[in-house]
């Protein structure tokens, strides 16, 4: 059985990350992330914030998010969460009190592809067949 505890990261209070954050496993944001965010499970804690282009499997927002979210599985906005921007996801949950001010598209899993898969698909389409 895989030990998932090894894949656990925290952007703690007071820490500001400006750039690209890419992680496997679970990422908890208690500080601030600005830029690009990629990962499996991302949780923005009540005191956390992210201003980012985001491609994840699952995201939970308890703090503040501004930008674009592409979640291949789910987006959960907790009662303390605020989400502004553009959202593409499979499943969407907004708890009572949560704020969602975004252009939203809920779609099936096949339509939502991570950026790496999109690039590979585009490259495959543009490559001529071997002779």
PEMOGI-V883770 format. One line per field, one symbol per residue. ss: DSSP state (H for helix, E for strand, C for the rest). Layout:
ss=???
This chain:
ss=CCCHHHCEEEECCCCEEEEEEECCCEEEECCEEEEEEEEEEEEECCCCEEEEEEEEEEEEECCEEEEEEEEEEEEEECCCCEEEEEEEEEEEEECCCCEEEEEEEECCHHHCCCHHHHHHHHHHHHCCCCC
